């Protein structure tokens, strides 16, 4: 398996032979030919299962991480313990992710996103950080997702949004404003209402 630079893989990990571990980010590409030992590499915690995909240099992955196929984790991103990064999931650079999160097939997490513990992102859910891509100067607005949030399949979260603790976003919703703690967002654009009592409890991810 290609392991680049000073990458560190802790004990009892399964690393697929087609995985790219510690792949050099843009500022390290010039080191590939003669100075590969200068590439910082990534860190992978013990008991992790890494299938074919790419983890960039300077990323840090916690213990008991599992991935699907064809995933991508970019540089300077930190992921906690016990997380699932599903098939075709993309996590861009400078993201911070807590423990026991589950990101299902095709979920997209852009640069600078902050995600708490026990967060669930359904298949093809999309977080965004740019309201007007390529049309004018724009400072990206990262998204914040607090503990125990659930985002349904094919939902879209617009730039700068905060999903507070325990918020629940229905499948297919387009969220254009902050969702308060323990509230439900559904529809396009999403309408926010109080979460049913039956759903006012932490996610059971990682248990």
C-alpha atoms as an extended CHARMM CRD file, in Angstrom:
* protein
*
       207  EXT
         1         1  UNK       CA              0.0000000000        0.0000000000        0.0000000000  PROA      1               0.0000000000
         2         2  UNK       CA              1.3180000000        3.5160000000       -0.7090000000  PROA      2               0.0000000000
         3         3  UNK       CA              2.1570000000        5.1700000000        2.6130000000  PROA      3               0.0000000000
         4         4  UNK       CA              3.6840000000        8.6030000000        2.1270000000  PROA      4               0.0000000000
         5         5  UNK       CA              6.2160000000       10.4700000000        4.2330000000  PROA      5               0.0000000000
         6         6  UNK       CA              6.1020000000       10.2080000000        8.0160000000  PROA      6               0.0000000000
         7         7  UNK       CA              2.5670000000        8.7890000000        8.2190000000  PROA      7               0.0000000000
         8         8  UNK       CA              1.7600000000        6.9420000000       11.4330000000  PROA      8               0.0000000000
         9         9  UNK       CA             -0.5830000000        3.9580000000       11.5100000000  PROA      9               0.0000000000
        10        10  UNK       CA             -1.3460000000        2.6570000000       14.9980000000  PROA      10              0.0000000000
        11        11  UNK       CA             -1.6570000000       -1.0140000000       15.9240000000  PROA      11              0.0000000000
        12        12  UNK       CA             -4.3440000000       -3.4790000000       14.8250000000  PROA      12              0.0000000000
        13        13  UNK       CA             -5.3930000000       -1.5010000000       11.7330000000  PROA      13              0.0000000000
        14        14  UNK       CA             -6.5510000000       -2.9360000000        8.4240000000  PROA      14              0.0000000000
        15        15  UNK       CA             -5.2560000000       -0.8120000000        5.5320000000  PROA      15              0.0000000000
        16        16  UNK       CA             -6.3030000000       -1.9030000000        2.0370000000  PROA      16              0.0000000000
        17        17  UNK       CA             -3.4390000000       -2.2240000000       -0.4220000000  PROA      17              0.0000000000
        18        18  UNK       CA             -5.0970000000        0.3590000000       -2.7210000000  PROA      18              0.0000000000
        19        19  UNK       CA             -5.5000000000        3.0440000000       -0.0650000000  PROA      19              0.0000000000
        20        20  UNK       CA             -3.3400000000        6.1850000000       -0.2990000000  PROA      20              0.0000000000
        21        21  UNK       CA             -2.1190000000        7.0650000000        3.1910000000  PROA      21              0.0000000000
        22        22  UNK       CA             -0.6570000000       10.5230000000        3.8490000000  PROA      22              0.0000000000
        23        23  UNK       CA             -0.9210000000       11.6610000000        0.2200000000  PROA      23              0.0000000000
        24        24  UNK       CA              0.9550000000       14.9680000000       -0.1590000000  PROA      24              0.0000000000
        25        25  UNK       CA             -1.1650000000       18.0990000000       -0.2500000000  PROA      25              0.0000000000
        26        26  UNK       CA             -0.5100000000       20.9170000000       -2.7370000000  PROA      26              0.0000000000
        27        27  UNK       CA              2.4150000000       22.4220000000       -0.8410000000  PROA      27              0.0000000000
        28        28  UNK       CA              4.1500000000       19.0370000000       -0.5290000000  PROA      28              0.0000000000
        29        29  UNK       CA              3.8700000000       17.7450000000       -4.1000000000  PROA      29              0.0000000000
        30        30  UNK       CA              7.3640000000       19.0090000000       -4.9380000000  PROA      30              0.0000000000
        31        31  UNK       CA              8.7500000000       16.6440000000       -2.2940000000  PROA      31              0.0000000000
        32        32  UNK       CA              7.5910000000       13.4780000000       -4.0300000000  PROA      32              0.0000000000
        33        33  UNK       CA             10.6410000000       12.8450000000       -6.2050000000  PROA      33              0.0000000000
        34        34  UNK       CA             13.6370000000       13.2600000000       -3.8980000000  PROA      34              0.0000000000
        35        35  UNK       CA             12.4100000000       14.3780000000       -0.4860000000  PROA      35              0.0000000000
        36        36  UNK       CA              9.4940000000       12.1060000000        0.3320000000  PROA      36              0.0000000000
        37        37  UNK       CA             10.7690000000       11.7600000000        3.9000000000  PROA      37              0.0000000000
        38        38  UNK       CA              9.9060000000       15.4640000000        4.3580000000  PROA      38              0.0000000000
        39        39  UNK       CA              6.1910000000       14.8440000000        3.7130000000  PROA      39              0.0000000000
        40        40  UNK       CA              4.4620000000       15.1370000000        7.0690000000  PROA      40              0.0000000000
        41        41  UNK       CA              2.0100000000       12.3200000000        6.4060000000  PROA      41              0.0000000000
        42        42  UNK       CA             -1.2040000000       11.5330000000        8.2760000000  PROA      42              0.0000000000
        43        43  UNK       CA             -2.1020000000        9.7770000000       11.5210000000  PROA      43              0.0000000000
        44        44  UNK       CA             -4.5080000000        6.8370000000       11.8390000000  PROA      44              0.0000000000
        45        45  UNK       CA             -5.6270000000        5.5840000000       15.2460000000  PROA      45              0.0000000000
        46        46  UNK       CA             -5.6270000000        1.9600000000       16.3460000000  PROA      46              0.0000000000
        47        47  UNK       CA             -8.2080000000       -0.6430000000       15.2880000000  PROA      47              0.0000000000
        48        48  UNK       CA             -9.1730000000        1.3230000000       12.1650000000  PROA      48              0.0000000000
        49        49  UNK       CA            -10.3520000000       -0.1870000000        8.8640000000  PROA      49              0.0000000000
        50        50  UNK       CA             -9.3090000000        1.8370000000        5.8070000000  PROA      50              0.0000000000
        51        51  UNK       CA            -10.5810000000        0.6670000000        2.4150000000  PROA      51              0.0000000000
        52        52  UNK       CA             -9.4920000000        2.0490000000       -0.9970000000  PROA      52              0.0000000000
        53        53  UNK       CA             -9.5230000000        5.8430000000       -0.8120000000  PROA      53              0.0000000000
        54        54  UNK       CA             -7.2360000000        8.7290000000        0.0850000000  PROA      54              0.0000000000
        55        55  UNK       CA             -6.1970000000       10.3740000000        3.3410000000  PROA      55              0.0000000000
        56        56  UNK       CA             -4.0830000000       13.4850000000        2.7630000000  PROA      56              0.0000000000
        57        57  UNK       CA             -0.9630000000       14.4710000000        4.6470000000  PROA      57              0.0000000000
        58        58  UNK       CA             -1.6000000000       16.3560000000        7.9370000000  PROA      58              0.0000000000
        59        59  UNK       CA             -5.0170000000       14.7150000000        8.4120000000  PROA      59              0.0000000000
        60        60  UNK       CA             -5.5780000000       12.9940000000       11.7550000000  PROA      60              0.0000000000
        61        61  UNK       CA             -7.9560000000       10.0610000000       12.0660000000  PROA      61              0.0000000000
        62        62  UNK       CA             -9.0150000000        8.6940000000       15.4500000000  PROA      62              0.0000000000
        63        63  UNK       CA             -9.2690000000        5.1590000000       16.7520000000  PROA      63              0.0000000000
        64        64  UNK       CA            -11.8100000000        2.6510000000       15.4280000000  PROA      64              0.0000000000
        65        65  UNK       CA            -12.3990000000        4.5950000000       12.2040000000  PROA      65              0.0000000000
        66        66  UNK       CA            -14.0970000000        2.7110000000        9.3750000000  PROA      66              0.0000000000
        67        67  UNK       CA            -14.3200000000        3.7600000000        5.7460000000  PROA      67              0.0000000000
        68        68  UNK       CA            -16.1260000000        2.6470000000        2.6430000000  PROA      68              0.0000000000
        69        69  UNK       CA            -14.5700000000        2.7450000000       -0.8310000000  PROA      69              0.0000000000
        70        70  UNK       CA            -13.4070000000        5.7860000000       -2.8080000000  PROA      70              0.0000000000
        71        71  UNK       CA            -13.5500000000        8.1920000000        0.1320000000  PROA      71              0.0000000000
        72        72  UNK       CA            -11.4370000000       11.3570000000        0.3820000000  PROA      72              0.0000000000
        73        73  UNK       CA            -10.1940000000       13.0990000000        3.5440000000  PROA      73              0.0000000000
        74        74  UNK       CA             -8.2260000000       16.2860000000        2.8530000000  PROA      74              0.0000000000
        75        75  UNK       CA             -5.3440000000       17.9620000000        4.6900000000  PROA      75              0.0000000000
        76        76  UNK       CA             -5.5550000000       19.4840000000        8.1830000000  PROA      76              0.0000000000
        77        77  UNK       CA             -8.8110000000       17.6740000000        8.8980000000  PROA      77              0.0000000000
        78        78  UNK       CA             -9.2290000000       15.9690000000       12.2560000000  PROA      78              0.0000000000
        79        79  UNK       CA            -11.6870000000       13.1260000000       12.8550000000  PROA      79              0.0000000000
        80        80  UNK       CA            -12.4220000000       11.7000000000       16.3030000000  PROA      80              0.0000000000
        81        81  UNK       CA            -12.8480000000        8.1080000000       17.4500000000  PROA      81              0.0000000000
        82        82  UNK       CA            -15.3850000000        5.5680000000       16.2850000000  PROA      82              0.0000000000
        83        83  UNK       CA            -16.4610000000        7.3210000000       13.0750000000  PROA      83              0.0000000000
        84        84  UNK       CA            -17.7520000000        5.8530000000        9.8130000000  PROA      84              0.0000000000
        85        85  UNK       CA            -16.7370000000        7.5670000000        6.5670000000  PROA      85              0.0000000000
        86        86  UNK       CA            -18.8640000000        5.8780000000        3.9160000000  PROA      86              0.0000000000
        87        87  UNK       CA            -18.3150000000        5.1080000000        0.2550000000  PROA      87              0.0000000000
        88        88  UNK       CA            -17.7240000000        8.1830000000       -1.9500000000  PROA      88              0.0000000000
        89        89  UNK       CA            -17.7710000000       10.5450000000        1.0490000000  PROA      89              0.0000000000
        90        90  UNK       CA            -15.6500000000       13.6800000000        0.5740000000  PROA      90              0.0000000000
        91        91  UNK       CA            -14.3480000000       15.6370000000        3.5800000000  PROA      91              0.0000000000
        92        92  UNK       CA            -12.4450000000       18.7300000000        2.5130000000  PROA      92              0.0000000000
        93        93  UNK       CA             -9.5800000000       20.4630000000        4.3140000000  PROA      93              0.0000000000
        94        94  UNK       CA             -9.5400000000       22.1070000000        7.7390000000  PROA      94              0.0000000000
        95        95  UNK       CA            -12.5940000000       20.2900000000        9.0620000000  PROA      95              0.0000000000
        96        96  UNK       CA            -13.0060000000       19.2780000000       12.6970000000  PROA      96              0.0000000000
        97        97  UNK       CA            -15.1740000000       16.2300000000       13.4370000000  PROA      97              0.0000000000
        98        98  UNK       CA            -16.0280000000       14.6890000000       16.8100000000  PROA      98              0.0000000000
        99        99  UNK       CA            -16.5260000000       11.1090000000       17.9620000000  PROA      99              0.0000000000
       100       100  UNK       CA            -18.9480000000        8.3970000000       16.8240000000  PROA      100             0.0000000000
       101       101  UNK       CA            -20.1630000000       10.1700000000       13.6880000000  PROA      101             0.0000000000
       102       102  UNK       CA            -21.6450000000        8.3600000000       10.6860000000  PROA      102             0.0000000000
       103       103  UNK       CA            -21.3960000000        9.8010000000        7.1700000000  PROA      103             0.0000000000
       104       104  UNK       CA            -23.2900000000        7.7210000000        4.6510000000  PROA      104             0.0000000000
       105       105  UNK       CA            -22.6130000000        7.1610000000        0.9350000000  PROA      105             0.0000000000
       106       106  UNK       CA            -21.9240000000       10.2890000000       -1.0760000000  PROA      106             0.0000000000
       107       107  UNK       CA            -22.1050000000       12.8420000000        1.7420000000  PROA      107             0.0000000000
       108       108  UNK       CA            -20.0930000000       16.0270000000        1.1110000000  PROA      108             0.0000000000
       109       109  UNK       CA            -18.4130000000       18.1140000000        3.8340000000  PROA      109             0.0000000000
       110       110  UNK       CA            -16.7030000000       21.3380000000        2.6530000000  PROA      110             0.0000000000
       111       111  UNK       CA            -13.6920000000       23.2570000000        3.9150000000  PROA      111             0.0000000000
       112       112  UNK       CA            -13.8310000000       24.5290000000        7.4860000000  PROA      112             0.0000000000
       113       113  UNK       CA            -16.8770000000       22.5860000000        8.6620000000  PROA      113             0.0000000000
       114       114  UNK       CA            -17.1480000000       21.8990000000       12.3990000000  PROA      114             0.0000000000
       115       115  UNK       CA            -19.0700000000       18.7800000000       13.4430000000  PROA      115             0.0000000000
       116       116  UNK       CA            -19.7120000000       17.5680000000       16.9820000000  PROA      116             0.0000000000
       117       117  UNK       CA            -20.2710000000       14.0760000000       18.3870000000  PROA      117             0.0000000000
       118       118  UNK       CA            -22.7590000000       11.4160000000       17.2270000000  PROA      118             0.0000000000
       119       119  UNK       CA            -23.7230000000       13.2830000000       14.0620000000  PROA      119             0.0000000000
       120       120  UNK       CA            -25.4410000000       11.3790000000       11.2460000000  PROA      120             0.0000000000
       121       121  UNK       CA            -25.2880000000       12.5450000000        7.6150000000  PROA      121             0.0000000000
       122       122  UNK       CA            -27.5340000000       10.5550000000        5.2860000000  PROA      122             0.0000000000
       123       123  UNK       CA            -26.7040000000        9.4300000000        1.7400000000  PROA      123             0.0000000000
       124       124  UNK       CA            -25.8780000000       12.2850000000       -0.6630000000  PROA      124             0.0000000000
       125       125  UNK       CA            -26.4640000000       14.9640000000        1.9530000000  PROA      125             0.0000000000
       126       126  UNK       CA            -24.5960000000       18.1080000000        0.9760000000  PROA      126             0.0000000000
       127       127  UNK       CA            -23.0930000000       20.8430000000        3.1210000000  PROA      127             0.0000000000
       128       128  UNK       CA            -22.1250000000       24.0390000000        1.2910000000  PROA      128             0.0000000000
       129       129  UNK       CA            -19.9370000000       27.0430000000        2.1040000000  PROA      129             0.0000000000
       130       130  UNK       CA            -20.2400000000       29.2940000000       -0.9770000000  PROA      130             0.0000000000
       131       131  UNK       CA            -23.5000000000       31.0290000000       -1.9290000000  PROA      131             0.0000000000
       132       132  UNK       CA            -22.3520000000       32.3820000000       -5.3050000000  PROA      132             0.0000000000
       133       133  UNK       CA            -19.5910000000       30.1220000000       -6.6710000000  PROA      133             0.0000000000
       134       134  UNK       CA            -17.4300000000       31.6940000000       -9.3700000000  PROA      134             0.0000000000
       135       135  UNK       CA            -19.6680000000       34.7510000000       -9.7980000000  PROA      135             0.0000000000
       136       136  UNK       CA            -17.9240000000       37.2920000000       -7.5780000000  PROA      136             0.0000000000
       137       137  UNK       CA            -15.5580000000       37.6510000000       -4.6350000000  PROA      137             0.0000000000
       138       138  UNK       CA            -16.9060000000       35.7070000000       -1.6950000000  PROA      138             0.0000000000
       139       139  UNK       CA            -15.5790000000       34.5770000000        1.6590000000  PROA      139             0.0000000000
       140       140  UNK       CA            -16.7130000000       30.9980000000        2.3070000000  PROA      140             0.0000000000
       141       141  UNK       CA            -18.9910000000       30.5850000000        5.3250000000  PROA      141             0.0000000000
       142       142  UNK       CA            -18.3620000000       27.2910000000        7.1050000000  PROA      142             0.0000000000
       143       143  UNK       CA            -21.1860000000       25.2440000000        8.6210000000  PROA      143             0.0000000000
       144       144  UNK       CA            -21.3710000000       24.2120000000       12.2810000000  PROA      144             0.0000000000
       145       145  UNK       CA            -23.1650000000       21.0300000000       13.3180000000  PROA      145             0.0000000000
       146       146  UNK       CA            -23.5050000000       20.3900000000       17.0450000000  PROA      146             0.0000000000
       147       147  UNK       CA            -23.8440000000       17.0800000000       18.9250000000  PROA      147             0.0000000000
       148       148  UNK       CA            -26.5610000000       14.5320000000       18.0920000000  PROA      148             0.0000000000
       149       149  UNK       CA            -27.7240000000       16.1570000000       14.8510000000  PROA      149             0.0000000000
       150       150  UNK       CA            -29.3320000000       14.0260000000       12.1310000000  PROA      150             0.0000000000
       151       151  UNK       CA            -29.3630000000       15.0980000000        8.4770000000  PROA      151             0.0000000000
       152       152  UNK       CA            -31.5050000000       13.0100000000        6.1110000000  PROA      152             0.0000000000
       153       153  UNK       CA            -30.6030000000       11.8110000000        2.6240000000  PROA      153             0.0000000000
       154       154  UNK       CA            -30.2960000000       14.3810000000       -0.1710000000  PROA      154             0.0000000000
       155       155  UNK       CA            -30.6900000000       17.3060000000        2.2340000000  PROA      155             0.0000000000
       156       156  UNK       CA            -28.7560000000       20.5050000000        1.4900000000  PROA      156             0.0000000000
       157       157  UNK       CA            -27.3890000000       22.8070000000        4.1890000000  PROA      157             0.0000000000
       158       158  UNK       CA            -26.6240000000       26.3230000000        2.9300000000  PROA      158             0.0000000000
       159       159  UNK       CA            -23.4570000000       28.3000000000        3.8650000000  PROA      159             0.0000000000
       160       160  UNK       CA            -22.9540000000       29.6500000000        7.3590000000  PROA      160             0.0000000000
       161       161  UNK       CA            -25.7700000000       27.6300000000        8.9110000000  PROA      161             0.0000000000
       162       162  UNK       CA            -25.6240000000       26.2410000000       12.4530000000  PROA      162             0.0000000000
       163       163  UNK       CA            -27.5510000000       23.0890000000       13.2680000000  PROA      163             0.0000000000
       164       164  UNK       CA            -27.8200000000       23.1690000000       17.0410000000  PROA      164             0.0000000000
       165       165  UNK       CA            -27.7410000000       20.1740000000       19.3710000000  PROA      165             0.0000000000
       166       166  UNK       CA            -30.2320000000       17.4540000000       18.5190000000  PROA      166             0.0000000000
       167       167  UNK       CA            -31.5890000000       19.1670000000       15.4030000000  PROA      167             0.0000000000
       168       168  UNK       CA            -33.1980000000       16.8760000000       12.8200000000  PROA      168             0.0000000000
       169       169  UNK       CA            -33.1640000000       17.7040000000        9.0920000000  PROA      169             0.0000000000
       170       170  UNK       CA            -35.6090000000       15.7040000000        6.9810000000  PROA      170             0.0000000000
       171       171  UNK       CA            -34.5610000000       14.0450000000        3.7490000000  PROA      171             0.0000000000
       172       172  UNK       CA            -34.5440000000       16.3970000000        0.7620000000  PROA      172             0.0000000000
       173       173  UNK       CA            -34.7950000000       19.5550000000        2.8640000000  PROA      173             0.0000000000
       174       174  UNK       CA            -32.9670000000       22.7410000000        1.8650000000  PROA      174             0.0000000000
       175       175  UNK       CA            -31.9270000000       24.5170000000        5.0530000000  PROA      175             0.0000000000
       176       176  UNK       CA            -31.4880000000       28.2760000000        4.6280000000  PROA      176             0.0000000000
       177       177  UNK       CA            -31.4630000000       29.3970000000        8.2780000000  PROA      177             0.0000000000
       178       178  UNK       CA            -30.1900000000       28.1250000000       11.6070000000  PROA      178             0.0000000000
       179       179  UNK       CA            -32.0490000000       25.2320000000       13.1820000000  PROA      179             0.0000000000
       180       180  UNK       CA            -32.4940000000       25.5660000000       16.9680000000  PROA      180             0.0000000000
       181       181  UNK       CA            -31.7010000000       22.7180000000       19.3590000000  PROA      181             0.0000000000
       182       182  UNK       CA            -34.1430000000       19.7990000000       19.2140000000  PROA      182             0.0000000000
       183       183  UNK       CA            -36.1240000000       21.2160000000       16.2820000000  PROA      183             0.0000000000
       184       184  UNK       CA            -37.1100000000       19.7130000000       12.9260000000  PROA      184             0.0000000000
       185       185  UNK       CA            -36.3710000000       21.2400000000        9.5100000000  PROA      185             0.0000000000
       186       186  UNK       CA            -38.3160000000       19.9150000000        6.5040000000  PROA      186             0.0000000000
       187       187  UNK       CA            -39.2400000000       21.0930000000        3.0370000000  PROA      187             0.0000000000
       188       188  UNK       CA            -37.7230000000       23.3790000000        0.4020000000  PROA      188             0.0000000000
       189       189  UNK       CA            -36.9440000000       25.9080000000        1.7080000000  PROA      189             0.0000000000
       190       190  UNK       CA            -37.1110000000       24.2150000000        5.0760000000  PROA      190             0.0000000000
       191       191  UNK       CA            -39.7900000000       25.1170000000        7.5850000000  PROA      191             0.0000000000
       192       192  UNK       CA            -38.7200000000       24.7190000000       11.2110000000  PROA      192             0.0000000000
       193       193  UNK       CA            -40.9390000000       23.2020000000       13.8700000000  PROA      193             0.0000000000
       194       194  UNK       CA            -40.4760000000       21.6080000000       17.2690000000  PROA      194             0.0000000000
       195       195  UNK       CA            -39.1930000000       18.0740000000       17.1970000000  PROA      195             0.0000000000
       196       196  UNK       CA            -41.6640000000       15.3640000000       18.3150000000  PROA      196             0.0000000000
       197       197  UNK       CA            -41.0120000000       14.1470000000       21.8530000000  PROA      197             0.0000000000
       198       198  UNK       CA            -40.2200000000       10.6660000000       20.5190000000  PROA      198             0.0000000000
       199       199  UNK       CA            -37.1410000000       12.0800000000       18.7270000000  PROA      199             0.0000000000
       200       200  UNK       CA            -35.8340000000       14.2520000000       21.5570000000  PROA      200             0.0000000000
       201       201  UNK       CA            -32.9840000000       11.9410000000       22.5030000000  PROA      201             0.0000000000
       202       202  UNK       CA            -29.3010000000       11.5600000000       21.5760000000  PROA      202             0.0000000000
       203       203  UNK       CA            -28.2880000000        9.6110000000       18.5010000000  PROA      203             0.0000000000
       204       204  UNK       CA            -27.1780000000        6.0890000000       19.3190000000  PROA      204             0.0000000000
       205       205  UNK       CA            -24.1790000000        6.0840000000       17.0250000000  PROA      205             0.0000000000
       206       206  UNK       CA            -21.1770000000        4.2060000000       18.2800000000  PROA      206             0.0000000000
       207       207  UNK       CA            -23.1140000000        2.3420000000       20.9750000000  PROA      207             0.0000000000
